[in-house]
Amino acid sequence: MGIVLRGAIPLRTHLRPLYLSSRLRCTLASFPSPTSTQSKEVCNSKENDDFLQWLRQKSGTEISSVLSVGSSVFGRSLFASKPIEAGDCILKIPFSAHISVDNLPLEMMPLIPNEIDSQSLVAVALLAEQNLGQKSDWAPYVNCLPGLGEMHNSIFWSKEELEMIRPSFVYSETIEWRKQFEKDFLALKTAMENFPDLFGNVQLENFLHARALVSSRAWEIIKGVAMIPFADFLNHDGSSNSVLAINVKEQRDEVIADRSYAVGDEVFIRYGKFSNATLLLDFGFTLPVNCYDQVRILMDVTSDDPLYAQKCQLLHEHSLPTKLNSNTLKKKQRSFLIKQVRTFKGKVKGIPLALRAFARVLSATSVIELEEMAKEAAQSDGRLARSPLKNRQREMQAHLILFQHLDRMIQGHLAALKGLQNMNVPDSSEAFSTRRKMAKDLLGGELRVLHSAHSWLAAYCKDMSSM
Ligand SMILES: C[S@@+](CC[C@H](N)C(=O)[O-])C[C@H]1O[C@@H](n2cnc3c(N)ncnc32)[C@H](O)[C@@H]1O
């Protein structure tokens, strides 16, 4: 195998493919590149030289002769120190420079419960390096990592800050994640206590910090995930076609420039095709305009529906989410994901077929209709209610249910955005204003997606009623 392209890791994603398939480039109008607003930055040459010299020694090879470390509005960043042409390989980092689970003592592994994911394991490895301080082989790198106060992942938001994003699914996901990480920490604490010299006295706050450092800057490697010094100083531009790639043959990570850069320009890569929800949860930032935005929605059969039991049963039998599996499935697994709606060759993209099928079941008013849906599914590919209902009135009703659901979500988002606009932010609270801006980006992006689906549903219902 040669080069494998990959994205940075969002939290708790175990099975993300190791390569990025289609590499859709957003139009500049819909997705401004950060480079266009970026001022050139003079790098601190001493810091850069020291860091690169340490990494060169650690790796036994040249890392990059065209990039230097500096800072931009996005924090630590990499800049072109020489002219770069599209197609140039701009950095090469051997696997030996990774911080991964291999940094942990082998004797510790049997003490770690199976349910702990590889990102939490790397967080534990990072905690050990942090505790070793200057004695750590990775000290020059570990010292560069942002402190807890500089992290804005939603798991660090206060109750009041989280209220700003209540209409978004990210609100409940953040709460779920925090609970999960607290549980993971308790499970890992016992293992760490067996190695007091290595870990010292790790508190929940330290673990959450390390966990968020991993989610915002680790990449998938062949086994699990790893922190990759220097490569993780590159900031994200959703319109970039440069990604971090694994060169298995040469046992190193590489980045190929997708465009030319003049000396002093900040160099960006794309971490992945991530929505603002993912960026907020995993990376602690958002983009003002993000063409990968999407909205998670939860729909359920209401308990006052006369056919409640029959609808739940039918949906459940066809693997559609219902309250029946709320004990076994997390909210995310029970939700539907809407993307910006586009019509292509008469087909609509963005509203999942499963969601439309769900709405068709919701719209049924008799057991006979439900039985017909089940029969039709059995006679075709087994999937329930995938085709338009023969009864046009009913088909319109199904889509009206979705339309009204989205309408309520739109009203919720609009009210929350208005609240953010009118909110008094104390001048002293820099973190709060950063987070308020992130809340605006998240809700604004979701609103655009909701509006696109809402308009499409309105047109569909109109078509149905006029037939
Ligand atoms: C892989 S690190 C990149 C280096 C980082 N700037 C630093 O100071 O170490 C990812 C972090 O950089 C910041 N970042 C990267 N791209 C960004 C962007 N387009 N807008 C805002 N922040 C960004 C976020 O804080 C993110 O969690």
The ligand as an SDF file (V2000), in Angstrom:
LIG
                    3D

 27 29  0  0  0  0  0  0  0  0999 V2000
   -4.5050   20.8610   15.1250 C   0  0  0  0  0  0  0  0  0  0  0  0
   -4.5650   22.2970   16.0920 S   0  0  0  0  0  0  0  0  0  0  0  0
   -3.8170   23.5060   15.0780 C   0  0  0  0  0  0  0  0  0  0  0  0
   -2.7740   24.3240   15.8320 C   0  0  0  0  0  0  0  0  0  0  0  0
   -3.3430   25.2700   16.8620 C   0  0  0  0  0  0  0  0  0  0  0  0
   -3.7080   26.5250   16.2270 N   0  0  0  0  0  0  0  0  0  0  0  0
   -2.4020   25.5350   18.0260 C   0  0  0  0  0  0  0  0  0  0  0  0
   -2.4160   26.6390   18.5380 O   0  0  0  0  0  0  0  0  0  0  0  0
   -1.7060   24.6290   18.4390 O   0  0  0  0  0  0  0  0  0  0  0  0
   -6.2880   22.6040   16.0060 C   0  0  0  0  0  0  0  0  0  0  0  0
   -6.7360   23.8170   16.7660 C   0  0  0  0  0  0  0  0  0  0  0  0
   -6.3640   25.0140   16.0760 O   0  0  0  0  0  0  0  0  0  0  0  0
   -7.4290   25.9690   16.0630 C   0  0  0  0  0  0  0  0  0  0  0  0
   -7.8990   26.1120   14.6590 N   0  0  0  0  0  0  0  0  0  0  0  0
   -7.5010   25.3960   13.5950 C   0  0  0  0  0  0  0  0  0  0  0  0
   -8.0830   25.8410   12.4660 N   0  0  0  0  0  0  0  0  0  0  0  0
   -8.8920   26.8520   12.8200 C   0  0  0  0  0  0  0  0  0  0  0  0
   -9.7940   27.7010   12.0940 C   0  0  0  0  0  0  0  0  0  0  0  0
   -9.9760   27.6100   10.7800 N   0  0  0  0  0  0  0  0  0  0  0  0
  -10.4840   28.6320   12.8090 N   0  0  0  0  0  0  0  0  0  0  0  0
  -10.3320   28.7480   14.1460 C   0  0  0  0  0  0  0  0  0  0  0  0
   -9.4970   27.9700   14.8820 N   0  0  0  0  0  0  0  0  0  0  0  0
   -8.7780   27.0320   14.2330 C   0  0  0  0  0  0  0  0  0  0  0  0
   -8.5110   25.3850   16.9630 C   0  0  0  0  0  0  0  0  0  0  0  0
   -8.2770   25.8440   18.2550 O   0  0  0  0  0  0  0  0  0  0  0  0
   -8.2280   23.8850   16.8950 C   0  0  0  0  0  0  0  0  0  0  0  0
   -8.6780   23.1760   18.0040 O   0  0  0  0  0  0  0  0  0  0  0  0
  1  2  1  0
  2  3  1  0
  2 10  1  0
  3  4  1  0
  4  5  1  0
  5  6  1  0
  5  7  1  0
  7  8  2  0
  7  9  1  0
 10 11  1  0
 11 12  1  0
 11 26  1  0
 12 13  1  0
 13 14  1  0
 13 24  1  0
 14 15  1  0
 14 23  1  0
 15 16  2  0
 16 17  1  0
 17 18  1  0
 17 23  2  0
 18 19  1  0
 18 20  2  0
 20 21  1  0
 21 22  2  0
 22 23  1  0
 24 25  1  0
 24 26  1  0
 26 27  1  0
M  CHG  2   2   1   9  -1
M  END
$$$$
